[in-house]
């Protein structure tokens, strides 16, 4: 038996396409389902959340202005990199969630397939959700879906990868940018996902990932004036009402999905619709 002491990893945040340390200088231990130490994760703060929102806002114009077809290509590239790190994700999901290897394999495969499913929707959203409106006059009227803006996403606490991808992919597939607060106790798959995003074609700032305590960081995002929408999926039940009240102060869209949502179920378009707004355009005939 070796007496060597292994070097414990201390992971960083993912903000603006970079991996900064938390402004707070804090970290916390991450353990597996049995309580065995795995690594240290950065303990994000209010300042980190503000920096992430700034990065997401800066990236929004470019990402929302990219053609839908190109967004789909970028997201499919992410799926390719996810597939290349499949074994690492299986190991992390198994240790984080305390499931058998076969179950972890199924969860990871479903997560990758889920990402591809949303990637395929990018250039179909306008055709499905847009419309040509009948009007009594010499002009055309069209309704087209447009992204909401910056979305704060509270990731599921239990489903460390499948749930995470199920809340991130529809947000960015529809042209939004996001700030994600990971599962507090199971952040390792999210950290690995940030490494995948950094080494794929996703522009910096489109997805920003913060590890830490959801109850500490979420109120600042809910009340932030430059956040346009809030996904409460991973919010603790005890603070959900407070977060909704804070979000109402800046007239945010709020998605109220429960933490008990079954992410293994085949998705529908509800999450794609959640963070889209409808723009109606009037155009004179013959012009």
C-alpha positions, 0 to 999 in steps of 0.5 A: 500500500502506498503512503502517497497523499493524492493531490485534491482537486479544487475546481473553479467557476466558469464565467465568460468562457474562463475559469476564475476562482471565486471572488469570495476565496471560499471552497467547499468539499464535495463528497460521493453518495457515501460521504467519501471526499471527491474534490473541492468546489468553488463556493460562488458569491454574489459578486460571482453571480453579478460577473456571470450576468455581465458576461451573459449579457455581453454574449447575448447580442452575438448569440441571439444574432447567430443564425438558427442553423449555426446555433444548431451546428455549435450545439451538435459540436458540444454533443460530439465532445460530450460523447468523447468524454462519456466514460468520465461522465459515467464515472462522475454520475455514478459516484455523485448520485450513488447509482450503479454503473449501468444506470449511470451509463443510461443517464449519460446516454440519455443526457447526450441524446437530449442535447442532440434533440434540442440542437435539432430544434434550433432552426425549426422553432420559428416555423413551428411557433411563428405564424402569418396572421390574417389581417383586413388591410393591404399589409402582411402581419407576421408573428415570430419568436425571439429569445427573452435574454439572460436566463438564471437557471437553478439546476436540479439538485438530484439529477446531476447531468441529465437534469442539468442538460435538460434545463440548459439546452433549451435555454441556449437552443432558443438563442438565450444566454444563461447563468447556471447555479449547479446542484449544491451537493453534486456539482462535478458533472456540471464542472466537467460540462463547463470544460466541454463547453470551453473546448467546443464552439460555444462562445464565452458567456453564453453559458456561465456555471457557478457552484455553491449554495443555491439558497445563498446565490439565487436571491441575488439573481432573482432580484438582478435587474439585468436578468430577464427570466428565472428557472426555479427547477432546483430552488429549495421549496423554502425559498421559492415564494421569496424568489418569485416575489423578488423576480416580480420586482423586475418583471421576470419570466418565471418557470415554476417546474418542481424539483421532482420533475422526471427528466427521463421522460421524453421532452416536449417544447414547453421549455423551448417556449418558456423563454421565447417572446413573440414579436409581431411585424407589419409589412405593407404589400408591394414594398 
